[in-house]
Amino acid sequence: MGKGTSTFPAKAIIGALVTTLIMKIFLFDFVIAEGHSMEPVIMPGNVLLVSKLSYGFKPPGSAKYLLRWVVPKKGDIIVFYTPMGEIAVKRCSDVYNNDSFYVLGENVLNSYDSRSYGPISMDSIVGKVLGKR
C-alpha cells in the first residue's frame, strides 16, 4: 500500500457525511408518517421525501421564510407545524392571501386538521412531499 492511501476511505466517508448533512439541512428531509389521517394516500410507516425548497428558503432554525418563490397549490401534500407545534402531513385545500392555508387529511373521519385548528401560516410549512416509500 502506498503512502497516504489509508486516509482516502476516511476522507471519502467524511465528505459523504458532510454532503448528506448539508442536503438534509437545506434541501431534503425524510418524515415517517404516523397516524391515519392521510389514509389511503399515505399509510402509517410510509417514509416521505420532503423538499424543503419547494416554496422558498427558510434558514435552519428560523421561524420565517427568508425568500419565497411560490406558495402551495390546492392539492399539494405538505409537511408543517400545527398551531400546537406538532409536525403534520396534510393536503392543501385552500389558499388565503398567499400566506394562510387550509389543510385537510384524506381520512375525513379520522383527521385532526384545519377544521379543528383553522388555517396555517406559510411560515409553519416545512416543505412539500415529493414521494413516499
C-alpha positions in Angstrom: 0.0 0.0 0.0 1.3 3.4 -0.9 1.8 6.3 1.4 -1.5 8.2 2.1 -3.9 5.6 0.6 -5.1 4.6 4.0 -6.7 8.0 4.6 -8.7 8.0 1.4 -11.6 6.0 2.8 -11.8 8.2 5.8 -11.8 11.4 3.7 -14.5 9.9 1.4 -16.7 8.9 4.3 -16.3 12.3 6.0 -17.1 14.0 2.6 -20.2 11.9 2.1 -21.4 12.6 5.6 -20.9 16.3 5.3 -22.6 16.3 1.9 -25.6 14.3 3.3 -25.8 16.7 6.3 -25.9 19.8 4.1 -28.6 18.2 1.9 -30.7 17.3 4.9 -30.3 20.8 6.5 -31.0 22.8 3.3 -32.7 20.6 0.6 -34.5 17.5 1.6 -35.8 15.7 4.7 -37.4 12.4 5.4 -40.5 12.0 7.6 -42.1 8.8 8.8 -45.9 9.0 8.6 -47.8 8.3 11.8 -51.5 8.2 12.3 -54.3 7.5 10.0 -55.4 11.0 8.8 -53.9 10.6 5.3 -55.1 7.1 4.5 -55.3 5.6 1.9 -52.9 8.0 0.2 -50.2 7.8 2.9 -50.2 4.9 5.3 -48.6 4.8 8.8 -45.0 3.9 8.4 -44.6 5.3 4.9 -41.3 7.2 4.6 -41.9 10.6 2.9 -39.4 12.6 0.9 -39.9 16.3 1.7 -38.5 19.1 -0.4 -37.6 22.0 1.8 -37.0 24.3 -1.1 -40.3 23.8 -3.0 -41.8 27.1 -1.7 -38.8 29.1 -0.7 -35.8 29.2 1.6 -36.1 29.1 5.3 -32.7 29.2 7.1 -32.1 26.4 9.6 -33.6 27.3 13.0 -35.5 30.2 11.5 -39.3 30.6 12.1 -39.8 32.6 8.9 -39.0 32.1 5.2 -36.2 34.4 4.1 -37.2 34.0 0.4 -40.4 32.7 -1.0 -40.9 31.9 -4.7 -44.2 30.1 -4.8 -47.0 29.1 -2.4 -48.6 25.7 -2.0 -51.2 25.0 -4.6 -54.5 23.3 -3.9 -53.8 19.6 -3.8 -50.2 19.8 -2.7 -49.4 17.5 0.2 -47.3 19.5 2.7 -45.5 18.9 5.9 -46.0 21.7 8.5 -46.1 22.5 12.2 -49.6 22.7 13.7 -50.5 25.6 16.0 -49.7 23.2 18.8 -46.1 22.7 17.5 -46.6 19.1 16.2 -45.4 18.0 12.8 -48.2 17.1 10.5 -48.8 16.0 6.9 -52.0 17.1 5.1 -53.3 18.2 1.7 -53.6 21.9 1.0 -57.2 22.5 0.2 -57.5 26.4 0.1 -55.1 29.3 -0.1 -55.9 32.6 1.6 -53.9 35.7 0.7 -50.9 33.6 -0.2 -50.0 33.5 3.5 -52.6 31.2 5.1 -53.6 27.7 4.0 -56.5 25.5 4.9 -55.3 21.8 5.1 -57.3 18.6 5.3 -56.5 15.0 5.9 -57.6 12.4 3.4 -59.4 10.3 6.0 -62.1 12.8 6.8 -63.5 10.9 9.8 -60.1 10.5 11.4 -58.2 13.7 10.8 -57.1 16.5 13.1 -56.7 19.3 10.6 -57.8 22.9 9.7 -61.4 22.1 10.6 -60.2 21.9 14.2 -57.4 24.5 14.4 -58.0 26.8 11.4 -55.7 27.9 8.7 -51.9 27.5 9.0 -49.4 30.2 8.1 -46.8 30.0 5.3 -44.0 30.2 7.8 -45.2 27.0 9.5 -44.6 24.9 6.4 -41.6 22.7 6.3 -41.9 21.6 2.7 -43.7 19.6 0.0 -44.0 15.9 0.0 -42.3 14.7 -3.3 -42.8 11.0 -2.8 -43.2 8.1 -0.4 -41.8 4.6 0.1 
